[in-house]
Amino acid sequence: MSTPASEALVREFFAVVRSGTAPHRAGDFMAPRVRAHQVQAEAPTTVERTPEQYAEHVEEMIAAYGPFRLTIDEVLAAGDKVYVRWTQEGNHVGEIDGHAPTGRPVVQVASCVYRVEDGRIVEYWMQIDRAGLAVQLTAT
């Protein structure tokens, strides 16, 4: 798949699935098994996700943040990889990391590199500003 086609696939994945608009369509964009690398300095982990599990993950975000707004801030594509940096804005309407809902606005900043093969996302490396989120969840 060419770089423009990979970028278009990831942009559409964001618009349709990651945005919370239609999480059930994850299988239209993802391979049957996707390696998901959680890039964290203290405890990097890699999990394998199915499109169904990813859809459940997005539904969990909707339960925690309500119908959030997702803004793509930057996209870079090279070869089989597409980098996306985004801002997600919602409200703290469900439990997040053990914190009871406050209803307050919550902003999350994140980025991810997606690897595309044969027209599907097959692997990704995710980074989230967890410290910034923690500050918002514990603010009085």
N, C-alpha and C positions, 0 to 999 in steps of 0.2 A: 504494500500500500504506500502510495506517495505521501510526502510530508503534507501537502495541502489537504489530501483526503483524510489523513490521520487527524489533522487539526480540526477539520470539519466534523468528524465523528465525535471527537471529545467535546467540541462546542455544543453539538446537539445533545450529547449525553448530559451536559450541565443543564441545558435548557429544559430537557424533558424529565430526566431522572433525578439528578443531584439537587435540582431546585425544589423538589417535592411535588412537582406538577403531576407526574405519572411514574412513581417509583416502580410500579409493576412492569414497566417496559425495560427494566435493566437488561433483560436477556437480548434485547435488540442491539445492545452496544457492547456487552461483555461476553467473554468466552465462558463456557460452562464452569470452569474453575479459574479463579484469578488469584495470583499471589499478591497479598496486600502487606506492604512493609510499613510498619508504624515507626517512623524515624523519631526517636526520643533519646536524648543524651543519656539518661539514667537507665533506661530499660528498653532498648530497641527490640521489637518483636515482628515476626512475620506470621500472618495467618492466611489461610486459604478460604476464599469466599465464593459462593455461588451467586448468580444474579438474584436468586430469591432471598438469600441472606443479605445481600446489599440493599434490596428493596426494604427488608425489615429494618435495616440500619437507618435508612432515610425516614421511615415511619417513626422510629424512636426519636429522631431529631425533631420531627414535627410535634410529637407528644411533649418534648422538653422545651422547644422554642416557639411553639405555635406555628402558624403559617408564616415562615420567615422569608426575608428578601435576600436574594443571592446576587451579588454583583461581581462579575469577572473584572479584575483589575489589570491583568496582564496574561498574555498567552504567547509562548515561544515554542516553535516546533523545529525539530531537526531529526532527520532520519526516521526511526520508528518511535521516537519519544516526543511527547507534548507536555510542556510545563504550563501549569495554570496557577495563578495566585488570585485569591478571591476574598471578599468580605461578606460575612453572613450576619444579618441583623434580624433579631426576633425579640421575643419577650420570654422571661423565665416563668413558664407556665407549668412545667413538670419538673420532677426531681432531676438534678444534674450533679453527678459526682457526689451524691449524698447530701446535696443542699436542697432543702424544701423550696417549693416555688415561691417567688416574691412578686411576680408580675412585672418586675422592672425590665427595662430594655437591656438586651445583652448583645454585644458585638463580638464576633469571632473572626479572627484573621487566620487564613490557612493557605497552604500551597501544596501542590502535588505534581509529580512527574508520572505520566501515564505511558506505558509501552503498548503500542498497537501492533497486532500481527493478524494478517488475513481479515482485516476489517473489523476486528474486535479488540477491546481492551483486555490484555492478558496479564498485566502486572502493573502495580503502582507503588510509589513511595510518597507517603503522606506526612506532612509536618503541620502542626497546629500550635498556635500561641496559647498553650495551656496555662502559663503563668498569668497572662492577661485575663483569661477567662476566670481563673481562680480569684483574682482581685475583684472582678465584677460580682462574683457570686458571694463574696464575703463582705462586700461594702455595706455600710450601715446607712 
